Amino acid sequence: MAETIRRCRSQVIGILACLALVAGGVIVSATAQVSATPDYQAIVALPDRSDADRQTDKRREPVKMLGFIGVKTGMKVLDMGAGAGYSTELLARAVGPGGAVYAQDSAAVIERFVKDKFDIRAQSPAMKNVLHVIRDFDDPIPPEVKALDLITFFFAYHDVTYMPVDRAEMNRKMFAALKPGGFLVIADHSARPGDGIAVAKTLHRIEESVLRGEIEAAGFKLVEEGNFLRHPEDPRDAAVFRPQVPVDEFVLKYQKPL
């Protein structure tokens, strides 16, 4: 009888161990799916992208940018200053249906510069996982949105320097919205040393060191610099919309400490 009990107990333990392994495999599989790195080249090459976006690709290097960002499937992302949604759509495609992208714009920017451009783009099936968030830059994130994996801020930080925006508060809000270990990737048009924010409205440029100082004051730690949009031949003395040579642009990856 004792032997029979021991045999039954061993069988039960074996079954439980198998179930645990199966459950563990499901969890690992789900985790792998959430953190998978998509094929950025394939995303950019998708045939349903617009001709206008393909023209923008020529100067924005989207494959290199997506790779630098390191955006993965299932991520929860905030795209600051989304504008007409060029970057928003690329991010939405990258995170896939299991992810989410919050596209932030202020009401003033929408009215003056973007109008219905984003709404037209939003009709695309690729934008189903995007929520357009109309909020001020210094209060950009809905209170229910927490633990973001990633924030992007592309070519618009210089704009907020001549708007009635509390940039220190904006940067604190972005820092708070990220999960520990989350990333902020920020890119902008480079101004000459000493120009600071003085040419932000006229040339649409910002001195890199000024931007770095403001972002790092909020607690972000620089982890990587991207040089794929650098153009040292740019004298940085002309408006970015009328360049004589390709515009020098910096790309910086910051992290919220763990």
Residue pairs with C-beta under 8 A, 6 or more apart in sequence:
33 73
33 74
33 98
34 72
34 73
34 74
34 98
35 72
35 73
35 74
36 72
36 73
36 74
37 70
37 72
37 73
38 71
38 72
38 73
38 93
38 94
38 96
40 62
40 63
40 66
40 67
40 94
41 63
43 66
43 90
43 93
43 94
44 57
44 62
44 63
44 66
44 90
46 93
48 124
48 125
48 126
49 89
53 86
53 89
56 86
59 246
59 247
60 86
60 229
61 228
61 229
62 90
64 226
64 228
65 187
65 226
65 228
65 251
66 90
66 94
68 185
68 224
68 226
68 228
68 251
68 253
69 150
69 152
69 183
69 185
69 253
70 183
71 77
71 91
71 94
71 95
71 150
72 94
72 95
72 149
73 94
73 95
73 96
73 98
73 99
74 95
74 96
74 98
74 99
75 94
75 95
75 99
75 149
75 150
76 95
76 99
76 100
76 102
76 145
76 147
76 148
76 149
76 150
77 91
77 95
77 99
77 100
77 101
77 102
77 148
77 149
77 150
77 151
77 152
78 101
78 102
78 104
78 140
78 141
78 145
78 148
78 150
78 151
78 152
78 174
78 177
79 87
79 88
79 91
79 101
79 102
79 103
79 104
79 151
79 152
79 154
80 104
80 137
80 140
80 151
80 152
80 153
80 154
80 156
80 174
81 104
81 105
81 109
81 137
81 153
81 154
81 155
81 156
81 157
81 159
81 160
82 88
82 103
82 104
82 105
82 118
82 132
83 105
83 109
83 113
83 114
83 117
83 118
83 156
84 114
84 117
84 118
84 121
85 103
85 117
85 118
85 121
85 122
85 127
85 130
87 152
87 154
88 101
88 103
88 118
88 121
88 127
88 130
89 121
89 124
89 126
89 127
89 130
91 101
91 152
92 99
92 101
92 126
92 127
92 128
92 129
92 130
93 126
95 101
95 129
96 129
97 128
97 129
99 129
100 129
100 130
100 131
101 129
101 130
101 131
102 130
102 131
102 133
102 141
102 142
102 145
103 118
103 130
103 131
103 132
103 133
104 133
104 135
104 137
104 140
104 141
105 114
105 118
105 132
105 133
105 134
106 134
106 135
106 136
106 137
106 163
107 134
107 136
108 163
109 159
110 118
110 134
118 132
119 132
121 127
122 130
122 132
133 140
133 141
133 142
135 141
135 142
136 165
137 160
137 163
137 165
137 167
137 170
138 165
138 166
138 167
138 169
138 170
138 173
139 169
139 170
139 173
140 170
140 173
140 174
141 148
141 173
141 174
141 177
145 177
146 177
146 179
147 178
147 179
147 182
148 177
148 178
148 179
148 182
149 178
149 179
149 182
149 183
150 178
150 182
150 183
150 184
150 185
151 174
151 177
151 178
151 182
151 183
151 184
151 185
152 184
152 185
152 186
153 174
153 184
153 185
153 186
153 187
154 186
154 187
154 188
155 187
155 188
155 189
155 249
156 188
157 186
157 188
157 206
157 211
158 188
158 189
158 197
158 200
158 204
158 205
158 206
158 211
159 200
159 204
160 167
160 170
161 167
161 197
161 200
161 206
162 197
162 200
162 201
167 214
168 214
168 217
168 218
171 214
171 215
171 217
171 218
171 220
172 218
174 184
174 218
175 218
175 219
175 220
175 256
178 184
178 256
179 256
180 256
180 257
180 258
181 255
181 256
181 257
181 258
182 255
182 256
183 223
183 253
183 254
183 255
183 256
184 215
184 220
184 253
184 254
184 255
184 256
185 251
185 252
185 253
185 254
186 211
186 215
186 251
186 252
186 254
187 226
187 229
187 249
187 250
187 251
187 252
188 205
188 206
188 208
188 211
188 249
188 250
189 203
189 204
189 205
189 206
189 240
189 247
189 248
189 249
190 205
190 206
190 207
190 208
190 234
190 236
190 247
190 248
190 249
190 250
191 199
191 200
191 203
191 205
191 206
191 207
191 208
191 236
192 207
192 235
192 236
192 237
193 207
193 209
194 207
195 205
195 207
195 236
196 206
196 207
196 210
197 206
197 207
197 210
199 205
199 206
200 206
202 239
203 236
203 237
203 238
203 239
203 240
204 239
204 240
204 241
205 236
205 240
208 250
211 252
212 222
212 252
215 252
215 254
216 222
216 254
219 256
219 257
220 254
220 255
220 256
221 254
221 255
221 256
221 257
222 252
222 253
222 254
223 253
223 254
223 255
224 252
224 253
225 250
225 251
225 252
225 253
226 250
226 251
226 252
226 253
227 251
228 251
229 248
229 249
229 250
229 251
230 248
230 249
230 250
231 245
231 246
231 247
231 248
231 249
232 248
233 245
233 246
234 243
234 245
234 246
234 247
234 248
235 245
236 248
238 244
240 247
